[in-house]
Every structure is written in structure tokens, then in C-alpha cells.
């Protein structure tokens, strides 16, 4: 068996994979990696889990980056759609929400610029992903992220093949899943050093919870230029067009009463506000990244990644509206509603967003003997336009378009809007890192500092007391790590890092109801700041890989992602959770293939507590000492991969302990477990058809009827007396319903 080191530069974390003579499959050569692709070798100074295409390509063809890393220690995936078509999902890590997880795709940030959440179904098809890495609790200093208190997810795409060829697969399954994927590789184009690929997929399926269908069309492409001196440029792009159902998030009482039948209504009643066709979301997005590495005079290395993203969305909900008694901000207005008599006043509340993001991340590095110095700069300019117009529906409750019609108008002919916000965000970051290797590279010490500067400037277009808004955040973010290689198999590591997170855009703006302010915008909300430490140990040889990490976090102004509802539209918001302390242990281990079998196991113990009482009005809830929300004390996973000659398959089990959904700990989500299975067989090549295979994936194998996560945590569920005697009303948290049992068969072949 031969070991080969492959280092990934600033575009992603360092990953060292073990390569050996593997079986050829429709998706290419199958590398032999611990845990069957669930645990690639790591050498860095932090806890990190990397899942490779060897595992991803044995799952359902619809697998997303979040689903790929869902077995990693500390990872908790909340979703309702088994095929990942719908974007209403969330990955939390060590009890920290999706808004605190930095997302990097081929060197560019892909967190939503308004909410900081990540939506991996937009980024890539599973067939084109080479690896997904989850760094628990920290991020690379060179990473272009502003929200990595909970860690970093790094998605790397495959390189174009050096040989001309391609791949075709087709999937059919439960919920009438039908999906086609095709990819073509040009191979090396003459002696130019150029190669490229382009892929296309089209998938549809019924909604897993109630009426409706999901639709997703996607294109990935990559162009790579390799130079004789080892320099390289890689243009990577992705386009997605989606139309999907956003399923409602039940309260605990709703779940106990209705179970999986808690869904939108399949038939329309005039005057109703729960019809499924009015809750169908639309999203189009294109993004491109150009990660490049160059060698400059004086042995200086330049890494530069320019990038661009443009997205359009309509995230609507069903609602009702009358012609009179309305307010445009603080001004009373009457409105004209087409087909109002036929629809009984039912309308669709649209939530329209247009985002454009452009930026670059560049760094210079040079080796000075045992010392390597890196100096970098990241700049990003983003514009976020949000509005809430209304669209009429016909007598059957159907809107005429997935995009907003904007045809509910005021007397002046202008669209009637419930919200109108325009936000420009500029991000500047300077970073300096010094890496020293001592004792014949056995001891490596890395220290650095990133100075992050963010400014937000916006306008509230509704009449009222607020127009211009703005907020700024300047934070120096030092960090240090050290690794010591005891011998060729044993390594210890330690790190300390700092992170920050600005409140989301929604917190800046006033919201209005009945002509009065219903939610007061507050540009003065303090940003989250965290200090984290890890102490870890790794063992890696030709048989077993294992990692153990003890971690500690201290937060001030913890920003907890939640939801609020405006005209029934779920709008992301944040709750300032004050101070928090989190401590715990992560462990994972995987075996190299033995007679085709590669087992994997991961566990986490977490103790997360709130440090102070939380202010509500002029009083405080007695939350000090309570357990933090979304923080199960124990979770564990087991995976087993089999791959020998023609047969292959995977089995996985995940247990997640109970977790509180309120800061007062007066409501919790029960513990749950899920099982998944996949089985496959590789057929002989026939003519130009290379390595055809067939596989069947079983999702939620035992059809566990459970909740999978907390969509909207609340301060308190029950009416609670504050420490000064005030009666503080409670609000019910909302939850994600776990996907039902589904199965998908995929037939694939290369050419």
C-alpha cells in the first residue's frame, strides 16, 4: 500500500488521503480511506472530519454536503426532505446553529448574506463533490468567513479528468422521485494544460409531508489550467433553479396531535390561509469561483480567489387581506386586490429577495527556513434587496406565477408592501500567520491574527420614523495552534481561537403592524464574540484512525438563530442569548478496509450552560445556569461500509439525545434515532459503457416517526415570572419533522 500526501491550499483545510489500488466504478477509482470514506487522514492543529466521494457516491444520488457530514462528531442535521431538494434544513455543530457555521465552497463564502445560514442543495450535485470537511469549533485563518464560532464546512469539487469521458445516472424512488444526471469531461485539451467538465441534473419528487412537489435543476462546471511549474487556475461554477415546498414547522402540541399529517391543506377554501400552492418557494442562483495558485519571484507563493454570486428568491406564504384597514408602514392605505371576491380575500404574501455578492481573497506566503509567513487580505461587497409584496390568487387559490406578481396595489398604483429593505455590506479582513516547524517537523506552531471589519448600511423604504440604518463591527481575532508528532502514528494538538458574528440584517429594521412599530430595529445590538480552546490526540496507522478532542467555549452576546412570522412568512431572526459556556468531548474512529469492511464510530458529550439572566422588557428571565438550546448532552453515530469486488453497501445509525428548545428549559425535543442503508452491485463494462452499477438507498430504514431539530427556539414556552415579578408570556417553539421512510434506486455508468 502506498501513501500519498495531497495538500490543499487556502481554498480548504489540509487533507491527506490514503490511496491504494481500489476497484474501478462508474464514478472513478475507489480510493481506500478509513471508514470507507468517512474519515480521511488529518494532520492539522484542530479537530476535523473529512468525508470523501468514496462514501458520498454510495448514498442516494441526491445527497448534499450536510447529509455527507451528518455522522461526524458534534454534527446534528435537521431536515424534513429526505432527498435534500428543499432548503429548509439546518446543520448545528456542538450545539451551535447554522448561522454560526462558516460555509466555504471552492474558496468562496456561500453563507446567506442576510441570515448567515447555509443551503447546500444550492451548491453542487453529489456526483461532482470530491470531499466535504467539517472543522468543529474553528476555521482556517485564511477562510473568507465571518461566522465560524461553531466551525467550518468546506466543500471541494472534483477536478476535470485528464481523459475524455463522462458519467450518466438515473434515479427512481419513493415519492415518485425521478432524477437524471449527466456529466462530460473533455480530458486534456492538446498540450494546453487545459481540461474541463460540465454536468446537468434534473430532479423531481413529491413533497414528503403533505401535498406538492419539489423540483431542482442544476448545472456544475469546472475549467482547470495547469502550468509546467506547478501553478494552476481552476474556474468552478454552479447554477441552480429550484421550486419546492416549505413545510410548516409544528409546535410540540401540533406534533403530538397531528404527527406527520401536520401539513398545508391540499384543497383551497376561499378566505383560507393554509393552501399548499401558496407556500411553494422559488430560488435561482449562479455562483463562480476562480481559485488560483502562482509562484512569484523570490519563492513567494500567491493564492488568489475572486468570486461572484447572484441569487433571486421568492419565499411566500398563504395569507388573507382586505381592501380597507391596511397600513403602508405608518400610513393608512386602501388596496386593490384582483379576484378578491372569488378568492375570499386570500392572497399570497411574497418574500422577495435579490442578492449579489462579489469579492476576492488573496494571500502571499514565503518559506524562510523552518518558518512560513502568510499575509492576506479579503474583501467582499454584497447587496441584499428584500421586499414583501402580495400576489392575488384565483378562485381555486392558485397564483399565476412562482415569482411575485406585485399586483395587490395601493391607490397610487404602486405595489402594496409589508417590508422594503435594502442593505449594503462591506467586509474587509487582513490576516497574518506565522508557521514554525521544529524538531525535524515533529513540532509545528502556528500563530496568527485576523482583523475583521464589517460595515452595514441600509434603508427602510416604508414610511415611518426610520430610513437610514447602519452598523459596524471591528474585531481583532487572534489564534494559535500547535501539533506534536510523537512518532509516525501518534500526534497531539492544541489550539485557541476567537470568532465573532454580527446580528443578521433583520435586526436593523423596524417592522410595522397596524400602523405602529411591532418590532423595533436596533443597530446597536452587540455582536457575538467567542473564545474557544481544544486539546486533542490522533492515532493513525495502516489499520485504524482515531481522533479525540476536549473543547471549551466562552461566549458573550450569543446569537441564536430563530424564526419570526410576518404575514405567515417565516423570516429568520436572532435571539441574543447573552453569555454561554460550552464544554465537551468529541471522538471518532474508523478502520481501513479489512476484507471489504470499514467500520466507523463517533460520539460527543456536551455540557452547555447559559451564564446570565436574559432581559425581557424591564425584567429578566431567570435563565442563568440553564442548559443552552439545541445542545444534546450526548449523540453518537455508527457507520459500516462494505466494498469488495462487485458488491458494495453502507449502513449508518445516528442517535441524538434530547435537547431544550427554550432558554428557560421548560420545553424540550425528545431524543431520536435514525437508520440508513444502501446496497449496490458493479457490473462488467460493455463496449463504451464503463463500469455500470446499480444501487438502492433506504433512508430512515425503520420509518422512525420523530422530530429532527428545533426550527425556532424561544425564550420560554410557559408563562414565567421574571426576577422582578413581571409575568412574561411564553411562546411555543417550532420543530422540523424528520423525513419518512424512502428508498431510491440509482443506475449509473461511465463512458
N, C-alpha and C positions, 0 to 999 in steps of 0.2 A: 504494500500500500504506500502510496506516495503522498506526501503533504505538500500543499501548495499554498503560499500566502498571497492573499489578494487584499490590498489596502484601498479603501475608498476614501477620497479626499473630502474637502469641506462640504460636498453635496450630501454626505451622510456619515454615520458613525463607522468606525473601523470594524470590518468584519473579516474574519479569517475562516474560510471554509475548507473542509477536508474533502479532497477529490479522490476518487478511485474509479476503477473500471466498473461502471454501472450498466444497467440494462438500457437499451435504446427504447424510447417510447414515442408516441405521437407528438409529445411536447419537447422532445430532445433527449439528450443524455441525462439519465437519472444519477445524480451525484449521491455518494454515501455520506450522510450527515447524521449526527446524533439525533435520536428521537424521530428518525425518518423525515428530517427537515424542520423539526420543531425547535432545535437548539444548535445553531451554528456556533463555532468556537468564538470566544471573545477574549480580548487582551486589555481592554481599556480600564480606566480607573473608576468605573461606575457599574451598577447593576444594569444589565441589558439583555433582552431576549430577542433573538432574530429567527424568524420563520421564513423558509425559502420556498421556491416554486416546487420543490420535491413534495412538499406537503400540500400546498395550495392546489396543485393540479390533480390531486386525488380526491378533492372535495367536489361539491356541486359547482358547476361552471359559473354560477352567479356569485361565488364567494368574494367578499370585499376585504379590504385591508383590516378593518376592525374585526371581522369574523376570523381572519387568519391568526390574529394575536390573542384571541379571546381565552386561550388556555394558559397564557403566560401568568406568572405570579403577580397578584395585585390587580389584574385586568378584570373588569366586570362590564359585560356588554348588555345593554338594554335595548331591545328592539321588538317590533311586532310583526315585521315582514320576514318570513323565512328566507326569501330569495334576495333580500337586500335592495329591492327596487325602490322602496320608499325611504325617504331621507330622515324620517322621524325615529332616530336611534341615537344612542349616546354611549361613549366609552368612558368609564371612570377608572382611575388608577389610584390605589392606596386611599380610596375614599374621596378623591378629588375629581371634580366633574369635568365634562368635555371642554368647558371654556378655559380650563387650566392645563390642557394638554396641547403642546405645540405640535403642529402638523407640517411636515416638510415633504414635498413631492419633487424629486429630482432637483433639489437645491432651492426650490421656491416655496414660500409660505402659502398654505392653502386653507388656513383657518378663515371662517367667515369674518369679514372686516367689521361687521356690526356687532355680532354676538360672541366671536372667538370660538364658536363651535366648529366641529369638523364633520364633513359629509362625504365619506369615502366612495359612495356609489357614484359620485360625480367624476372621480379622478381617473379611474382606469378599469379595464377589464382584467379579471383574474388571470387570464391566459398570458397577458403581457407583463405581469408583475414578476420581477426576479426575486425580491425579498421585501419583507416588512419587519422593521426593528422597533421595539418598544423599549425606550430607556426610561426606567421607572425613577421618577423623582428629580430629574435634571435634564439639561440639554447641552449640546455642544456649544462652546462659546462662539463659534463661527456661524451657528444656525440663525437664520433670519426669523426669529420668533419673539413674541412679546408676552407670552402667557404660559410658560413651561414649568410652573410650580409643581404640577403633577407629573411631568415627564414629557417625552417627545416621541411621536410616531413618525418614522422615516420610511417612505415608500420609494423603492428604486425599480425602474422599469428595465426590461431586458434590453440588451444591445442588439442591433441588427445582426443577422447571421452573415458569416463570410461566404456561405453557399446559397445560391438561389434556391428557393423553395417556399413552403408555406404550410399552413395548418387550416383545417376545417373541422368544426364540431357542431353538433346539433343536439339540443336537449329537449326532452318532453317529460312532463311530470304532473304531480298533483296540482290542483287549482288551475288545470289546463295550461300549465307552463309550456311555452314554446319559445325557444331561443336559438338563433343561428349566430355563429361566429366564424369569420374568415380572416386570414392574415396572409400577406405576401411579402417575402423577403427578396430584395434584388440581388443579394450576395455582393461580393466585392465588384465594384464597377471599374473594370480595367485595372490600370495601375494608379488610379487617382487617390486611393486611400479612402474612398467614399463607399458607404453602404447604407441601406435604408430599409424600412419596412412600413407598412400601413395595414391597419386592421379595422374591421367593421363588425358590429354586433347589433342585433335587433331582438329584443325580448319582450314578451307579454305574459301576464298571468292574472288570474282572478285575485281580488283582494282576499286576504286570509281571514279577515274579520269583517263580515258584512258584505254588502253589495259593492260593485265597482271593479275596475280592472287597473292594473299597473302597466305602464308602457315605458320602455327605455331603449333609446338608440344611441350608440356610442361609436366614436372613432378615436383610435390611438395612432400616432405616427412617430417615427424616430429617424433622424438622419445623423450619421456619425462620420467624422473626418479624422483619420489618424495620420500623424506626421511621422517621418522617418526617425526623428529624435525622441519619440515617445509622447509628444504633445497631442492633444485631442480636443475636438469640439463635438458636442452632441446636442442637436436640436430635437427636443421632445415636445409633443403636443397632444392635446386631448380635447375632444368636443363631445358634449352630451345634450340630448334632448329628452326630457322626461315629463310624463304626465301620470300622476299617481295619487292614491288616496292617503289623506292624513287621517288616521283613525283616532277617534276621541279617546282621551285619557280618563279612565274611570276613577272615581274615589273608591276607597276601601268598601264603603257601603254599596256602591254601584256594583263592584266586583262580586261581593258576597250575594247580592240579589240576582244579578244577570249573568255573571260569568262571561264566557266568550260571546254571548249574544248581545253584549253591550256594544252597539254599533249604530251607524247612521241608518235612518229609515230608508227602506227600499222603495217606498211609494210616496208620492207627493200629495199633501193636503194643502189647499190654498190657505195662506196665512201661517204656515208652519215654518220652523227654522231648524230642521234637522234632516233635510233631504240630501242624499249622498252626492248627487250630481253637482251640488253647490259647494262641496267640500273636496273637490278634486284639484290638486295643486299642479302647477306648471313651472318648469325650470329649464332654461337653456344656458349653456356656459361653454366658453372656449378658453383654454389657457395654454401658454407656451413657455418653455424654459430653455436656456442655452448654456448649460454648464460647460466650462472650458478650462483646460489646464495648459499653461505655456511655460517654457523655460526662457528666462531673460538673461542678459549678460550678467556676469558676476555670480553665477549659480543661484540666482534669485528665481523662485517659483511664483507664478501668478495664477491664482484661481479666481475666475470671474463668472458670475451667473446673472445675466439680465433676464427678466421675466415679465409676463403680461397676463392679465386675466380680465375677462369681461363676462358678466352674468346678468341675466334677466329672469325675474321670478314673479309669479302671482300665487300667493298663498291665501286663498279665500276661505270663507265660512258662510254658512247659510244664516240669514238674519231676517228681520222684519223692519219695515219703515213706513211711516205715514207721511202724507203730504204736508201736514202742519205740525207745529210744535218742535221744530228742529233748530239746531244752532250750528252755525259755522264758526267754530271757535267760541267766542263770546257773543257773536251777533245772531239774533233770531232770524231765521230764513224759512221760506216755504220752498218745497221742492216738487219737481215734476217727475213722476215715476211711470215710464211706459208700461202698459199692460197691468197697471196696478189693480184694476178691478178683477181681471182674470186670475191674477196670482194671489189675490187676497192680501196684498201688501208684502208678500215675500220678495226678498231681494238677495243678491249675493254681495257680501261685504268683501271687497277685494283688498289684498295687501300687496301692493306692487313695489318691487324693488329693482333698481338698476345699479350694479356695482361695476366699477372699473378700477383696476389695480395695476400699477407699473412700478418697477424698481430694479435694483441691481445689488448684488452682494459681491464684494471684491476683497481679496486678501493677498498680501505679499509675504512670502516666507523664505528664510535662508538658514542653512545649516552652518554653524560655527563650531566645528569640532564636535563635542558632545552636547552642544546646545543648539536648539532650533527656536528661532524667534518668528512669530507671525503677527503681522499688523494688518487690520482690516477695517472696512467701512461698509455699512449697509444703509441704503436709502430707499424709502418707499413713499409713493404718493397715491392715495386712494380717495375715491369719491363714492359716496353712498346716497342715493336718492330714494326716499321712501314716501309713499302716499297711500291713503286708504279711500279710494273712490268706491262707487257702488254700480253694480250691473243689474239690469232688470232680468226677470225670468218670465217664461211664457206660462200658459195655463197648466202645462204639465210640470212646471218647476225647472225647466231646462234653460240655462244661459246659452246665448248664441255662440260664445267663443270661450276657449280656455283663458285667453287674455282678457283684461278688463275692458268692458265696453264704455265705461265712463259716461253712461247715458242717463244716469239719475242726476238732474241738473237743477241749479238754482234759477231764480227769476231772471238773472242776467245772462243765462245761457251757459255759464261755467259749470264744470263738474262739481258736485257736492262732495266734499272731502271731510273725513273724520280725523285724518292726520296728514301732515305735509312737512317732511323734514329733509334737509339737505346738509350732509356732513362731509367735510374735507379733513382727512387725517394725514399728517406728515410724520414719518418716522425716520430718525437719524440715530445710528449707533456706531460708535467707534470701539474697537476691541484690540487688545494687545495680549499676546500669550507667549510665555517663555517655557520651553520644554527642555529639561536636562536629563540626560541618560548617564548613569554612573554604574560602577562595578560591572563593567563589561555588559552593559544594557540590562542588568538584572534589576536595578533600581531606576525608576523613571518618576520624576517630579514635574508636575505641570501646574503653573500658576498663571492667572490672567485676570483681566478686568474688562468688563464691557460697560460703557456709559451709554445709557438708553435715554433718548429724548423723543417724546411724543407730544404732538400738539393737535388738538381737535378744534375746528372752527365750523360752526353751523348756523343755520337759520330755521326758525319755526314759521312756516308760511301761513298758519292760521291766525286770524285776528285775535288779539289778546294782549296781555301785558308783556309777553316775551317775543323777541325777534332774534337778535344775535345771541348765540351761546358759544362758550369756549371752555376748554380745559387743557391743562398741560401737566406733563409728568417728566421729571428728570430724576434718574436713579443711577448711581454707580453700582455695578453688580460684580463684586469680586468673587473669585472662586479658586480653589486649589484642589489638586488630587495627587495621589502617589500610588504607584504599584511596585511591588517587590516580588520578583520571581525566585522562589525558594529553590526550585530545581525545574527540570523540564516539564513537570506535571503540576506543581503546586504554585499558587500565586495568591498574595493578599493585596487588597486595595482599600484605599480610604479617600474620601472626598468631602468637601464642604462647598456649598454653592448658595447663591442668593438669586431670587427671582422677584418679579413684580408683575402686576396686572391692573390695568386701568379699568374702571367701571365701563360697561357697554354703552353704546350711543344712546340707547333708550332712556338712560338715567338723566341725560342732559335736558330733556324736553318736557314742557308742560303737556299734559293730556286734559281734554275737556269733556264734560258731560253735563247736559242741561244748561249750557252757557257758563258754567263755573269750572274752576280747575279741579279735576278729580285726582290727578297725580302731579305733584309739584316737581318740576325739574330741578336738579341740584348739581350744578357743575363743580361744587366744592367737595363732593364725596371723595374721600381719600382712597388712593389706590392700594391694592393688596401688596404686601411685602412679606417675603418668606425667607427663612434661613433653614437649610437642610444639611444633614450630615449622614454619611453612610460609612460603614465598616464592613468589608466583605472578604470572602475567601472563594477561590476557584480551584477545582481539580479537573484536569483534562488529560486523558491519555487515549490509547487506541481502542479502549473498551467503553469507558464511561466519562461523561462530562457532568459536572455538578457545580452549582453556584449557591452561595449563602450570603445574605446581606442583612445587617441590622441597620435600621434607619430611624431618624428623628427629624421632625419638622417643628418649627415655631412660626406661626402666622400672626400678622396684625392686619385688621380690616379684610378678613377673608371674604372673597367674592363668590357667593354660592349661586349657581345658575338655577333659575326657576322660570315660571310662565305666569303671565297675566293675560286677561282676555279683554279685547276691545271689539265690540260688536260681534262677539263669539269667535273672533280670530285669536288663536294663541300667539302671543307676542313674547319673545324672550325678554326676561328681566333678571336682575340680580338682587340678592339679599346680602346686606353687609353682616356677616356672621361674627364680626369682632375678632378677638384673639382665639387661637386654636393651637393645641399641641397634639401631634400625632407621633406615635412610636410603634415599631413593629419589626417583623422578621419576614423576609422573602426567601424561598428556597425553590430551586428547580434542579432536576437531574434527568439525563437521557442516556441511553445506551446506543453505541454504534451497532449497525445491523449484525445480528447473530442468527444464522440460518434464516435470514429474511426478516426476523422480528426486531423492532426498535421501540422499546417502551419509553415513556416519558411521564414525569410526575412534577407537579408544582403545588406549593402551599403558601399561604400567607396568614400570619396573625397580626391583627391591627388593633391598637388601642388609641382612639382619637377622642379628645375631650375639648369642650368649649371652655375658654378661660375666663369669660366675664359675662355679666348680665347684659342683655340686649335691650336697647332703648326702643320703646314704642310710644310715640307721643311724648307726654311728660312723665311717663313712668317707665319701669324696666321689668322685663320678664326675668324670673329667677333661673337663668339658663346656665350659670357658672357651674362647672363640674358635670354637666350633662354630656352624653355621648354625641358626637358630631353626626350630622345626617349623611346618608349614603356610605356608611362606614361599617360594613360587616366585620365582626371580630375574627371570623375565620372563613376562608374559602380555599378550595383545593380542586385540582384537576388531575385526571389521569388520561394519557393517550397511548395508543398502541398502533404502530404502523407495521404492516407486513408487505414486503416487496421482494419476491423471489421468482426469477424467470418470468413466466407469463402471468402469474397471479399477483394481485396487489389489493390492499384494503387498509382501512383505518377504523379505529374505534375510539371514541372520546367520552369522558364523563366529567361533568362540572358540578360542584356543589358550592352554593353561595349561602352564607349564614344570614340570619335576619338582620335587618338594618332599619334604623329610625328614619322616619320621613318628616319629623318635626324637631325643631330645636329644643322644645320642651320635653321631648321623649314621651309624648302622650299618644303617639301612634307609630306603629312600625309595620314594615312589609315582611311577611313571613319568609323563612328560608326556603330555598327551592333547589332542584337538581334537574339536569338535562342529560340525555344520552344521544349521541350521533354515531352513525355507522356508514361506511362506504365500502363497496366491493367492486373489483374490476378484473378484466382479463385482456391481455395483449395478444393480438392475432398476428400471424406472419404477414410480411409485406407481399403485395401482389402488384407486379408491374410498377407503375409510377406511384401507387398508393403505399406509403411508407408507415409501417408500424401502426396499423389501425388498432383501436382499443374500444372497449365498451365498459362503462362503469355505472353503478347505481348508488346514489347517495340517499340516506334516510336521515332526515332532520327531526329532532325531538322524537326519537325512536319509540319511546314508551308513551307518547302523547300526554306528557305532564301538563296539567291544567293549572298554570301558575302565573303570577306576575313576574316580570323580568327586570323591573327597575322603577326608579322614582323619577317621574317627569317633572313634577313641580312640588318641591318641598315647601313647607310652611313653617312659620314661627311656632304656632300652636294650633292643634286641632280642636281642643276643647276650650271653652271659656275659662280664662285663668285670671287670678287676682295678681296684679303687679306688686312689687315690693313696697310701693307707697299706697296700696289699697285700691287702685283702679281696676275695674272689671274689663279685661281685654278679650274681645271676641275672638273666637277661633275660626280657622278656615281649613277645609279638607284638602289634603294633598292629592295630586293626581298621579297615576301609575301607567307604566307600559304593560300590555298584556303579551305574554310570551307566545311565539308562533305555535300553531297546532302541528301535528304530525304531517310531514310532507315527504314525498320521495321524488327524485328526479333522475332519469336515465340519460346518459350522455354517450354519444357515439362520436369518436374523434379519429382523425387520420392526418398524417403529414404527407407532403408531396414535394 
